[in-house]
Amino acid sequence: MGFLLRLVLATALVNLAPAVAQAKNAVASPALQKEFDGFIEKFRAALKADDSAAVAAMTRLPFMNDNAIRDAAQFGAKTFLLAAPI
């Protein structure tokens, strides 16, 4: 697994833990679940392909409320730069 994928998964797990604890009884509607399933399939494919433009397009910006990453160009430069092989 690439560094970027591990970074994104770790970030997601850390940020989702409180939401999961609060939403034990919550169930998404079938339409919402279908929408999410389609999104996550495309998002994972973009990560696997190392397609920074596609990942940025599917990411809510500013990323993680970090004002240093306010647009797709900054997201690609700062986030995907970390995953580039040396």
C-alpha positions as CSV (number, residue, x, y, z in Angstrom):
1,M,0.0,0.0,0.0
2,G,1.3,3.4,-0.9
3,F,2.2,6.0,1.6
4,L,-0.6,8.3,0.5
5,L,-3.2,5.6,0.8
6,R,-1.9,4.8,4.3
7,L,-2.0,8.5,5.2
8,V,-5.5,9.0,4.0
9,L,-6.8,5.9,5.7
10,A,-5.1,6.8,9.0
11,T,-6.6,10.3,8.8
12,A,-10.0,9.0,8.1
13,L,-9.9,6.5,11.0
14,V,-8.8,9.2,13.4
15,N,-11.5,11.6,12.3
16,L,-14.3,9.0,12.0
17,A,-13.8,7.4,15.4
18,P,-15.9,9.9,17.3
19,A,-18.6,9.9,14.6
20,V,-18.8,6.1,14.8
21,A,-19.2,6.2,18.5
22,Q,-22.1,8.6,18.2
23,A,-23.8,7.0,15.3
24,K,-24.2,3.4,16.5
25,N,-27.9,3.4,15.9
26,A,-27.9,5.6,12.8
27,V,-28.6,3.9,9.5
28,A,-28.2,5.5,6.1
29,S,-31.1,5.4,3.7
30,P,-30.6,3.0,0.7
31,A,-30.2,6.0,-1.6
32,L,-27.6,7.7,0.5
33,Q,-25.7,4.4,0.9
34,K,-25.7,3.9,-2.9
35,E,-24.4,7.4,-3.4
36,F,-21.6,6.8,-0.8
37,D,-20.7,3.4,-2.3
38,G,-20.3,5.1,-5.7
39,F,-18.2,7.9,-4.3
40,I,-15.9,5.7,-2.3
41,E,-15.3,3.4,-5.2
42,K,-14.2,6.3,-7.4
43,F,-12.2,7.8,-4.5
44,R,-10.3,4.6,-3.9
45,A,-9.6,4.2,-7.6
46,A,-8.2,7.7,-7.8
47,L,-5.9,7.0,-4.8
48,K,-4.8,3.7,-6.3
49,A,-4.0,5.4,-9.6
50,D,-2.2,8.2,-7.7
51,D,-4.4,10.7,-9.5
52,S,-4.0,13.9,-7.5
53,A,-6.4,15.9,-9.6
54,A,-9.2,13.4,-9.2
55,V,-8.6,13.1,-5.4
56,A,-8.5,16.9,-5.0
57,A,-11.7,17.2,-7.0
58,M,-13.4,14.8,-4.6
59,T,-12.0,16.4,-1.4
60,R,-13.7,19.1,0.5
61,L,-11.4,22.1,0.7
62,P,-9.9,23.6,2.8
63,F,-8.6,20.2,3.6
64,M,-8.9,19.3,7.3
65,N,-9.7,23.0,7.9
66,D,-6.0,23.8,7.1
67,N,-5.9,27.2,5.5
68,A,-2.6,26.3,3.9
69,I,-4.5,23.8,1.7
70,R,-7.3,26.0,0.4
71,D,-7.5,24.8,-3.3
72,A,-6.8,21.9,-5.5
73,A,-3.4,23.1,-6.5
74,Q,-2.3,23.5,-2.9
75,F,-3.8,20.1,-2.0
76,G,-2.0,18.4,-4.8
77,A,1.3,20.1,-4.1
78,K,1.3,19.5,-0.3
79,T,-0.5,16.2,0.1
80,F,0.7,14.3,-2.9
81,L,4.2,15.7,-2.6
82,L,4.5,13.7,0.6
83,A,3.7,10.5,-1.2
84,A,6.2,11.0,-4.1
85,P,9.1,8.6,-4.2
86,I,12.5,10.0,-3.3
